[in-house]
């Protein structure tokens, strides 16, 4: 009788048994549940946070600005690290940083400390792209890599959007029943628990990329993004008549020239500009940029429009906070529906057809706001249409980027969809802030309210951006779109 070979304790520790794809997706769902809580939990209590810190409601905008800057800056280096050292390690690292930021919010004694914690939370932006890269690699050799990756991405995004609703409802229900420190503890605990799900649930596969870490490329891209984002923040603060914001933006754009030339010469660049220029990548990345304008830039204008009293200003929905929560809830539910049905629409329409159709739904949803913005029923329909397309795009873009990337650059490709989306949202946010600049004099009853023309501009830009994305995707060769 032959004795089977024995596995040493050390081998068992360093080589855990491979988990099934379903188990890996299950553990990653836990991470996306925490991500959804982070994205939905704080929104209903921003005014309460401002009161707790002794700041004005307008100062809360600095939190968004700081986190957008961090989110845009961390994606390229973390995505590259994922390809070099393994995606699980980077997922753990980003989760640790996010957890630290979340716990800082719990104990923050001042606005500055809270701002630092909020900025550190921006590391979560890399979670979904890294998760898609993990799944894409795990499904290699199955013969259905693209299909399985899109299906898993749809499940992850669906879980994310459902958690957004749960987070928003939970904080809204608890804000009057407990202290602010206890209230802020719950998302910190959720993120901390993710560390255990990742540590024990995800295989620690080594990185597939070769070469070193491109520090010069990192410095150049950080300078370019930092200058552009800093200029956009200055634009929101100082206004379009100030020289400094435009100088910063132009300097950032100019910095892209030496950055692009340098990266194109590198064997192992921080940002693979040659890959981004391929027919399979640039339409996806451009779509992510255009999509970010609506999914990240338009939410605050929609909320303020809904709360505006039409009897005072002549437009708006005159809704209370509970209806705004309902409006957000409807939008997020349809985001989840769009994500969950992505495998079905991809099978019926093809990958390219599903992407084009999703972008057209986003365009239609925001275009509907132009003639139909006078009742709560119209608002719910508009957001449902936009949400259906947005949910599908959130799930489809990272999967499409992974499918069109080499095996050793999937982390980079999926991560860049979030980086370009964040930059698009930041640019749109600054443009929208200018369009919604307060009008009226001291004696004017509409002082402090944005003009209706500003809201029409927001919706028109969102619809046009989504329509442009649909055109870009429609012109993409079918071979590239369905890779």
N, C-alpha and C positions, 0 to 999 in steps of 0.2 A: 504494500500500500504506500503510495507516494504522499509524503507530507507536504502540504502547500507551503509556499514560502512565507516566512513570517515578516511582518512589518514592524520595524522598531518604533519605539515611542517617539523618538525624534522625527522620524519620517511621517508619522501620523500627525504630528503637530505642524510641520511645515507643508504638508501636502494633504489638506482636508479633502474628503470625498467630493467629487463634483456634484453640484446640486442641479436639479431639473430646472428648465427655463421657467416653468410656472412658479417654482419656489423663489427663484431670483426676482422675478417680477413682483411677487408678493412682498418680499422685503423692501424692494424699491418703492412700492406703493406706500409703505410706512413713511418713507422719506418725503414723498410728494404730499402726503397728508399733512406733515409738518410744514411743508412749503405753502400749502394752501392756507393753513392757520396763520402763518406769518403775513400772507398777502390780504387776508380778510379780517383778521382779528382787530387790528388797530384802527381801521377806517372809521367805525362808528364812534370811537372814543377820542379822536384827535382834539376836540375842544376840551375834553376833560383832562387830557395830557397837558394841554397848554395851561389850563388853570392850575394844575398840580405844579408845573414848573414856573408859574408866575410870568408867562410870556403871552404875547398877543396871538390870536388865531393865525394871523398872516405869517408869523415867524415859523409856523409849522412847515411852510414851504421849503425852508432850509433843510429839513430832514430829507425830503424827496430829492432835492438837488444834490446833497452829499451822497446819498445812496446811489443815485444814478451815475455819479462820477466814479465811485468805487466799483460799481457793477461793470461799467465799460472798461475800466483799467485792469480788473483781475481776470477777465475771461481769457485773453490770449496767453498769459503765462501759465495759468492753471490748465488750460486745454493742452498746451505743449507738454507740461509736466505729466499729464495723464497718458499721453502717447509715449513718453520716455520711461516713466517709472511704474506705470500701471494706473488704471482708472480708479480702482478701489482706494488706493492711497490718497489720491487727490480728492475723492469724494469725502473721505474721512477728514482730510485737512480743511476743506472748505466748511464742513459741518462743525468742526471744532471752532473755527473763526466765527461762524454764525452763532454758535452757542455762547461764546464769550461776549459777543455783541448783545445778545438777548439778555444775558445776566447783568450786563452793565446797565441796561435800561431799568432793571428792577431796583438797583441801588443808586442810580444816578442822582446826585444832589443838586445838579444845576443843568442849565440849558446846554452848556459846552460839553459836559460829560455825556448827556443824553445824545447829543449830536454825534459824538464819537461812536457810541454804541450802535446808533442807528446806521451809521456809515458802514461799520463792520458787518452788520447784518446783510449788506449787499453781496457778500460772498455766496449767498444761496443761489444767486442767478446762474451759477454754473452747474447746479444739481441736475436739472433735466437733460441738458446736452451730454453730460458725463454718463448719466444713466442710459441714454439712448446708445452711446458708444459702447457701454458694457454689454447691452443686449445685442447690438449689431455684431460684436465680436463673438459673443456666445452662440449665435445662430449660424456662424460660418460653417460651410460644409453641409448644411441641411438641404440645400436646393431651393429653399424658400426664405432666404435671408431677408430680402426686402419686405416680403409680405409679413413675416413674423415680427420684424422690427416695427413696422407701421402699426401692427395690431397691439404690440406691447406699449408703444408710445401712446396710442389712443387710450389704453387702460390707465396709464400713468397720468395723462392730462385729465381724464375724467375724474380720477381720484382727487387730483389737485383742485379742480373746480368745485367739487362737492365739499371739500374741506374749506374752501373760501367761504361758502355759505355757512357752514357750521361755525367757523371762527367768528364771522360777523354777528351771527345770532347769539353766540355765547358771550362775547364781550358786551353786547348791547343789553343782555339780560342781567349781567353781573355788575355793571358799572355802578349802579346805585346801591348794591348790596354788600360791597366789600371795599377795602382800601385800594389805592392805586398800586401799591407795591405788590399786594397779593394778586391783583388783576393782571399785572405784567409778568407775574411768575409763571402763569400757565403756558404761554408760548415758549418760554425758556425751557421749561420741563419737557415740552414736546420735542424741541430740537435736540435736547440732551439725550432723550431716549432713542433718537435716530442713530446715535453713535453705536449703540448696541446692535441695532438692526443691521447696520452696515458691517460691523466688525464680525458678527457671527453668521450673517446671512449671505454675504457676497464673497465669491471666490477671489483670492488675491493673485490674479494673473499678472505676469510681468509685462512691462511695456514692450511694444513692438517697434518703436522708432529707434533710430540710431543717431549718433552724433551727440553734441553737447547742447548746453543751454545758451541760447543766443542773447547774451546780456546787452550787447550793443543794440540789437534789434528791439529788445524790451525797452531800453532807454529812449530810443527814437519814437516808438509807437506810444509810449507813455507821454512823451513831450507833445506829440501831435494831438492825441486825444485830450490830454489835460488842458492844452491851450484852447481847443475848440469848446470843450465843456465849460471851462472857466469863462470863456467869452459869452457863452449862452446864459450862464448864471448871471454874469454882469449885465447882460442885455435885459434880463428880467428885473434886475434891481435898479439899474441906472436909466433904462429906457433906450429906444432906438436913436435918440438924438445925441447920445454920448459917444465919444470917440473911442474910448478904451475897449468896449465890447467888440466893436468891429475890428480893431487892431489885433485883439487876441484871436478872434476867429480866423482872420487872414493869416496870422502867423502860424496857427495850427494847420491850416490848409497848405501853406507853403512848406511846412515841415514834412508833409506827406511825400514830397518829391524826393528829397534825399533818402527818406525812409524806404520808399518803393525801390529806388535804384540799389540801395544797399542790400535789401532783402532778396532781390532778384538774383544777386550774385552769390548768395549763400547756399551751401549744400543742405544745411539743416536750419532754415530760418525760423524766427519766432512767429512771424506771420507769413505763410506761404503765399505770396502774391501771385506766383505762377499758377498755383492750384486754384486760387480764387478767380483767376481770369479764364478758366476752362469753361466750355459750354455747359457742363453739368453743374457748375457751382455758382457762377455769377448771377443767373436768374433767381436762384434760391436765396442768395444773400441779399440781392436787391429787393426781392419781395419781402424779406424779413425787415429790411430798413423801412420800406413803405408801410408795411403792416404795423410797425411800432408806432407810427404817427397816430393811429386811431386807438390801438389796444392800450397804449401807455399814456398818450397825450390827451385823450378826449374825455377821460372819466370825470375829472374835476369840473370841467365846463358843463357836462351833463348834469352833475349833481347840483351845481349852483343854479342852473336854469330851472330845474325841477322845484327848487325851494323859492324861486322868485315869485312874488305876489303879483298877479296880473291886475288886480284892482288898483295897485299903487303905481306900477311901472307900465302897464299896458301889454305885457307879455309874460310868459312863464306859466307854470302849472299850479303854483300856490300850494305845493305839497308839503306835508310835514315830514319829520325824520322817518316815521314808520313807512311812509310810501316810498321814500328814497331807498330804504332797505329792501322793500318789495321790488323796486325797479332794478336794483343791483342783483337781487336774487333771481329774477327772471332772466336777466342777462347771463348770469353765471350758469343757471340751469341749462340754458340753450348752448352755452359754451361746452358743457359736459356732453350734451346730446350730439353736438357737432364732432367732438372728439371720439365718442364711443361709436358713432356711425361711420367714421373714416374708413375702416376696413371694407365696409359694405359699399360705400360710394366709390372707393378705389377699384373695387372689383367690377362695379357696374360701368364706371366712366373711364377707368384707367387712371394711373397715377397723375398724369398731366391734367386730365379732365377734372379730377377731383380737386386739384389745386386751383385750377381756373374757376371752377364753379364756386369754391369757397371764397375766393377773392371777390367774385361778382356779388355774392351774398353780402359781404362786408360793405361793398360799394352801395348796394341797394339799400341796406339798412340805414346808412348815414344819409343817403340821398333822400330817403323818405322824410327825414327831419325837415327838409327845406319847405315842402308844402304842408306837412302834417306835424304840427308842434303845439296844438292848442288844447289838447286834452290828455288825460292820463292814459286812456285807452290807446291813443295813437302812439304815445311814448312807449308803452309796453310792446306794441307790435314792432315798432322800429328797432328796439333793443333786442327783441327775440330774433329778428332776421339777421342783424349784425352779429349777435352772439353765436348763431348757428355756424356762420362762416368762420368766425374768429376761432372757435374751438377746434375746428378741423385744421386750420392753419397752424395753430400752436403745436398740434401733434405732428402734422405732416412735414413742416419745414426741417426740424432736426433729422428726421428719418430720411428725407430726400437728400439732405446734405451728406449724411453718412453713406448713403447708397452710391453717391457720385464721387466718393473720396477713396484713395488707397487705404489699405488695411492699417497702415502705420500713421494715418493722419485723420482717422475718424473723430477722435476727441477734438482736434483743432476745428474740423469742418462743422461739427455740431455746435461747438462752443461759439463759433463766429456768428451763427444765426441769432444767438442771444445778444452778442455784442452789437451787431448791426441794428437789431431791433431796439436795443436800449438807446443807441445814438439817434435813431429815427424818432423815438419818443421824446428825447431831450430837445431835439431841434423843434419838433412840433409844439412841445410845451412852451418853449420860449416864444414862438410865433403866436400861439394862442393867447399867451399872457398879454402880448401887445394888442392883439385884436380885441381882447376883452377889457382893455384899459378903461377905468372908470370915467364916466361922463357926468356932466351936470355941474351947476354952481352951488354955492352954499344955500341959496334960496330955492333950489330945484329939488322937488320931492324924489327925483330918481337919482340924486347924488349917491355915489358909491355903487351903483348898479352898472353892469356892462350894457352897452347898446345892443339891441336885437341884431343889428348888422354884424356885430362881432360874433354872435353865436352862429349866424348863417354862414359866416366865413369859416368857422371851425368845422361845421358839418360839410361844407363844400370841399374843404381841403382833405378831410378824411375820405370822402367819397371819391375824389379825384385820385388820391394816392392809391386806394384799393383798386380802382379801375386801371390805373397804370400798371399795377402789379399783375392784374389779370391779363393785360396785353402782353407784358413781358413773358409771362408763363405760356401764353398761347403761341408765341412765336418761337418758343424753345423747341428744338428738334425732338420728335417723339422718342427717339433712341435715348437721348439724354434725360428726358423727363421720366422715363420708366426704368432707368438703370437700377 
